[in-house]
Amino acid sequence: MTNSGFISRFCSIRNNTVVVNNKTEFFRPDEKPEKFLTGVYQHFAIQYPKFYKMDILSKLGFLSVELLLRDTGLLEKYAGHKTGIILMNASSSLDTDRRHQESILDRANYFPSPAVFVYTLPNIMIGEISIRHKITGEGTFFVRERFDASFLVSYIRQLFDTGILQCCITGWTETNGDDYESVMYFVEKTDRPMDGIANFDAATIQKLYDKVK
């Protein structure tokens, strides 16, 4: 396997802070996740009405990718089928699963919401991002105990080396009650980028993940 791949951009949303390429873009303390994410959406004047129907996990992932790609034109360089989304977290869609279960258990007001049930799979988040950005390449969601940099790099390099993908959105997106965090990277199959952050390797993406934690 070749040592291909370069991180062009990265974005984190956690601790009520948005960071893009080491620069804090938005901060609003002491807000619950739902209110904070809505504030991010409104602050950056994003136009996508379906956002308000998403669950917390999808909102977090959606906003992370919006800000990762914002004003870059990165996706214009690649065909949709050569662009992938490879994400992971530790609890899948458990946060939304709980909400759905609560609606079933409440016999006094028994009315399970189809809108909530739709989001009881983490791949729905990838679907929302794919529709928004016309991405038709591989979309995969892994559940791991913790952020696994080595696994992500190995998996994505294989997709690059076999010609399946030319670029990829990857990272970690997790929600669990009032706890949430998302760290996303845009990776290109190139060793000589025009602009960017660093080589795509496990040590680097782990360092970036830890740095903005």
C-alpha positions as CSV (number, residue, x, y, z in Angstrom):
1,M,0.0,0.0,0.0
2,T,1.2,3.5,-0.8
3,N,1.5,6.3,1.7
4,S,-1.0,8.4,-0.1
5,G,-3.3,10.9,1.4
6,F,-3.3,14.5,2.7
7,I,-5.5,16.2,5.2
8,S,-6.8,19.4,3.6
9,R,-9.1,20.6,6.4
10,F,-10.4,19.6,9.8
11,C,-13.2,20.8,11.9
12,S,-14.3,20.1,15.5
13,I,-17.5,20.8,17.4
14,R,-17.4,20.1,21.1
15,N,-17.4,21.9,24.4
16,N,-19.7,24.5,22.9
17,T,-16.9,25.5,20.5
18,V,-16.5,25.3,16.7
19,V,-12.9,25.0,15.5
20,V,-11.8,24.9,11.9
21,N,-8.2,24.4,11.0
22,N,-7.0,25.5,14.5
23,K,-9.1,28.6,14.5
24,T,-12.1,29.1,16.8
25,E,-15.0,30.1,14.6
26,F,-17.9,30.1,17.2
27,F,-18.3,29.8,20.9
28,R,-21.3,30.0,23.1
29,P,-21.0,28.6,26.6
30,D,-23.6,27.0,28.9
31,E,-26.0,25.9,26.3
32,K,-27.6,22.5,25.9
33,P,-26.6,20.6,22.7
34,E,-29.8,21.2,20.8
35,K,-29.8,24.9,21.4
36,F,-26.0,25.2,20.7
37,L,-26.2,23.4,17.4
38,T,-29.2,25.5,16.3
39,G,-27.1,28.5,17.2
40,V,-24.3,27.3,15.0
41,Y,-26.7,26.7,12.1
42,Q,-28.1,30.2,12.4
43,H,-24.8,31.9,13.0
44,F,-23.3,30.6,9.8
45,A,-26.5,31.3,7.9
46,I,-26.8,27.8,6.6
47,Q,-29.9,27.2,4.4
48,Y,-31.3,23.7,4.8
49,P,-34.8,23.6,6.3
50,K,-34.6,19.8,6.8
51,F,-32.0,20.5,9.5
52,Y,-34.7,21.2,12.1
53,K,-36.2,17.7,11.6
54,M,-32.9,15.9,12.2
55,D,-31.9,14.2,15.4
56,I,-28.9,15.5,17.5
57,L,-26.4,13.1,15.9
58,S,-27.3,14.0,12.4
59,K,-27.3,17.8,13.2
60,L,-23.8,17.4,14.7
61,G,-22.5,15.5,11.7
62,F,-24.3,17.7,9.2
63,L,-22.9,20.9,10.7
64,S,-19.4,19.5,11.0
65,V,-19.3,18.7,7.3
66,E,-20.9,22.1,6.4
67,L,-18.1,23.9,8.2
68,L,-15.4,21.5,7.0
69,L,-16.3,22.3,3.4
70,R,-17.5,25.9,3.8
71,D,-16.1,28.3,1.1
72,T,-13.5,25.7,-0.1
73,G,-14.8,24.3,-3.4
74,L,-13.1,21.0,-2.4
75,L,-15.9,18.8,-3.6
76,E,-15.9,20.4,-7.0
77,K,-12.6,18.8,-7.8
78,Y,-14.0,15.3,-7.5
79,A,-16.9,13.2,-8.9
80,G,-19.6,12.3,-6.4
81,H,-18.9,8.5,-6.8
82,K,-15.2,9.1,-6.0
83,T,-16.0,10.9,-2.7
84,G,-16.7,8.9,0.4
85,I,-17.9,9.4,4.0
86,I,-16.3,7.1,6.6
87,L,-17.3,7.9,10.2
88,M,-17.3,6.2,13.6
89,N,-18.5,6.6,17.2
90,A,-18.9,4.6,20.3
91,S,-22.7,4.4,20.8
92,S,-24.2,4.3,17.3
93,S,-27.6,6.0,17.5
94,L,-28.2,5.1,21.1
95,D,-29.2,8.7,22.0
96,T,-32.1,8.7,19.6
97,D,-32.9,5.1,20.4
98,R,-33.6,6.2,24.0
99,R,-36.0,8.9,22.8
100,H,-37.8,6.4,20.6
101,Q,-38.0,3.9,23.5
102,E,-39.4,6.6,25.9
103,S,-42.2,7.3,23.4
104,I,-43.1,3.6,23.4
105,L,-43.1,3.2,27.1
106,D,-45.3,6.2,27.8
107,R,-48.7,4.4,27.6
108,A,-50.5,7.5,28.7
109,N,-49.3,9.4,25.7
110,Y,-48.5,6.5,23.4
111,F,-47.6,7.8,20.0
112,P,-44.2,6.7,18.7
113,S,-42.9,9.3,16.4
114,P,-42.0,8.2,12.9
115,A,-39.7,11.2,12.6
116,V,-37.7,9.9,15.6
117,F,-37.7,6.3,14.5
118,V,-36.1,7.3,11.1
119,Y,-33.0,8.3,13.0
120,T,-32.4,5.1,14.9
121,L,-29.6,4.1,12.6
122,P,-26.3,6.1,12.4
123,N,-26.1,5.6,8.6
124,I,-29.0,8.1,8.3
125,M,-26.6,10.8,9.3
126,I,-24.3,9.8,6.4
127,G,-27.4,9.8,4.1
128,E,-28.3,13.4,5.1
129,I,-24.7,14.6,4.4
130,S,-24.6,12.7,1.1
131,I,-27.9,14.2,-0.1
132,R,-26.8,17.7,0.8
133,H,-23.4,17.4,-1.0
134,K,-24.4,15.0,-3.8
135,I,-21.9,12.4,-2.5
136,T,-22.5,8.9,-4.0
137,G,-19.3,7.1,-3.1
138,E,-18.8,4.7,-0.2
139,G,-20.6,5.6,3.0
140,T,-19.8,3.5,6.1
141,F,-20.3,4.0,9.8
142,F,-18.3,2.0,12.3
143,V,-18.9,1.6,16.0
144,R,-15.7,1.4,18.0
145,E,-15.1,1.8,21.8
146,R,-13.0,4.9,21.2
147,F,-11.6,7.0,18.4
148,D,-9.5,4.6,16.4
149,A,-7.1,6.6,14.2
150,S,-5.1,3.5,12.9
151,F,-8.3,1.8,11.8
152,L,-9.6,4.8,9.9
153,V,-6.3,5.4,8.1
154,S,-5.9,1.8,7.1
155,Y,-9.4,1.5,5.8
156,I,-9.4,4.8,3.8
157,R,-5.9,4.2,2.4
158,Q,-7.2,0.9,1.0
159,L,-10.1,2.7,-0.7
160,F,-7.6,5.2,-2.1
161,D,-5.1,2.5,-3.3
162,T,-7.7,0.4,-5.0
163,G,-9.1,3.4,-6.8
164,I,-12.5,3.3,-5.2
165,L,-12.2,6.8,-3.7
166,Q,-10.2,10.0,-4.5
167,C,-11.2,11.9,-1.4
168,C,-13.0,11.2,1.8
169,I,-14.8,12.9,4.7
170,T,-13.9,11.0,7.8
171,G,-13.8,11.3,11.6
172,W,-15.7,10.8,14.9
173,T,-19.2,12.0,15.7
174,E,-20.8,11.1,19.0
175,T,-23.7,12.2,21.1
176,N,-24.8,10.8,24.5
177,G,-27.2,12.9,26.5
178,D,-25.6,16.3,27.1
179,D,-22.2,15.1,25.9
180,Y,-21.3,15.5,22.3
181,E,-18.2,15.8,20.1
182,S,-17.4,15.7,16.5
183,V,-14.0,15.9,14.8
184,M,-14.0,15.7,11.0
185,Y,-11.2,15.6,8.4
186,F,-11.3,16.1,4.6
187,V,-8.7,13.8,3.1
188,E,-7.4,13.8,-0.5
189,K,-5.5,11.1,-2.4
190,T,-2.5,13.2,-3.1
191,D,1.0,13.6,-1.8
192,R,1.5,17.1,-3.1
193,P,-1.4,19.3,-2.2
194,M,-1.8,22.9,-3.1
195,D,-2.8,23.7,0.5
196,G,-3.6,21.7,3.6
197,I,-2.8,20.7,7.1
198,A,-0.6,17.5,7.2
199,N,0.0,14.1,5.9
200,F,-2.8,11.6,6.4
201,D,-1.5,9.1,9.0
202,A,-2.7,7.8,12.3
203,A,-0.3,9.8,14.4
204,T,-1.4,13.1,12.8
205,I,-5.2,12.6,13.0
206,Q,-4.9,11.4,16.6
207,K,-2.8,14.5,17.4
208,L,-5.4,16.8,15.8
209,Y,-8.2,14.9,17.6
210,D,-6.4,15.3,21.0
211,K,-5.4,18.9,20.3
212,V,-8.9,20.2,20.0
213,K,-10.3,18.1,22.8
